[in-house]
Amino acid sequence: LQVEYLSVVSPEDQTALANQTRVPGKILDRNTRFIINIPCRRESRRNDPTSPRSALPYRNVFFVVDTGSPHSFLCQEAMEVLLPATNDGNPIPRMIRIELYPGGIFEFHLSPPGSHYSDVNILGGNVLRTTDLVSNRRTMSFTLSFE
């Protein structure tokens, strides 16, 4: 995916992504897992261009695409990174609203501790039903289109 997990998306990369509505992903051969990096940030009034405060940064978050899950999930590590620094010492919420870079704000739940995917970010039906997913088996790749 050519970026570091949970790293801040640079202003240069944000500019390059500005008009893109299609996000590329990879199909991992061994288990046929669809993996995608989608820049995300927590929904906030700070992100409004008219806000006097600086916008929250986008982070590179890797997801497993799961068409069988009705909801989307973030692991604890991703949830902590997307929360503001002022959240120190407060419990992690079970759900937050996340802005995806190609567009749209969606609910993401905290992955249940002790589950077989507690350390994985899942992109589920609440996001997928608003996109077009096209796979290419020859190149082992796919795209999500947020048009």
N, C-alpha and C positions, 0 to 999 in steps of 0.2 A: 504494500500500500504506500510505500515510499515516504512515510512521515512517521514521526514518533508519537506513540499513543499518549493522549491527553496533553500534548504540547499545544502551546498557543499558536493560533493561525496568524501568521505575520500579515501586516498591512499589505505587503506586496502580493501575497497569496490571496487575500481577500479581494484585491483589485482584479486579479486574474480570474477569480471565480464569480465576479459581480454579475455577469449576465448569463451564467450557465444555469440551466434548469435540469440538466442530466448529470447524474453522479455515477461514475464508474465503480464497479466492484469486481472481485475475483471469486472464482469458484475453486475451492480447495479440493483437489482430486481425491484424496483418501476417503473422506467422509461426505463428499459432495456438499460441503457447507458453503453457503453464499455469504461472503464477508465484504463489508463496505465501510469506508471511512466517511462519516458525515460530520462536518464542522457544526458544533452546537454551542449554545449558551443559554443560561437561565433567562426566562422571560422577566423583564424588568422595565419600569418606566425610564430607567437610565438609558435604555437602548433607543429611545425615541430621539431622532436627530435634533429636536427642539429642547431637549433636556440640558440644563447647565452642567450636569455631572457627566463624566466620561462613561461611555458605553462599556458594558461588560465584554471581555474578550471571548472570541470563539475558540473552542478547543477541538482538537482532532479526536473524535470518539469512534472507535471501531465497533461495529455491530454484526451479529449473526442475524441474517434475515430468517424469520420464522413465520411462515404463512399460517401455521396452525395455532399461533398464539393470538388471542384477541387484543392483547395489550402489549405495550412496549415497556422494557425494563432497563434500568441502569444498575450496575453493580455498585457496591458501597464506595469503592475508590473513585469511580467516575462521578457519583453523586456528590462526594465531598469536594472534588475539584470544581464542579459547576456551581456550588454554593458560594456565597460571598465570604470573604475572610472574616467578617464580623460574626459568622455563625459558630466560631470556636466555642466549644464547650456545650453547645446546644445539641439535642438529639437530631439525627438525620431524619428528615420527613419521609413518610412512606410514599409520597407522590410529589413531584414538582412539574411545572410546565416549562418545556424546553423549546427554544426557537432553533429550528434547523436552518442551516445556511441557504439551501435552495428555496426556502420559503415554508411558512407554516409554523404554527405553535401547537404542540401536542403534549398530552399528559404522559409522563414516564413514571413508572412505579419503581420502588426499590426492590431489587431482586431478593426474593425470600431467603433469609439465611438458612443454611443447611440443605438447600435444594441442590439438584445436580447442575444448576446453572447460576449459582449465587455469585460467581465471579465473572459472569459474562453479561454483556449488554445485548439485549434482544430488541430487534426492530420488528414489531408485531403488526397485527391487523389494523389498529387505529391509525397507523401511518400508511401502511401499504395500500389500504383501500382508497387513498387519495393520489396514488402514483400509478405509473405504468412500469412494470418490470419486464424487461426483455433480456433473455439469456442467449449466449452464443456458445454452444458446446464445443465448437472447433477451437476457439481461443480461450476457453475456460474463463469467460468473463461475462458480465451482465451490466445493465444500466438501470437505474431508477430514474424515471422522468417525473419531475414535479410540475409539469406544464399544466 
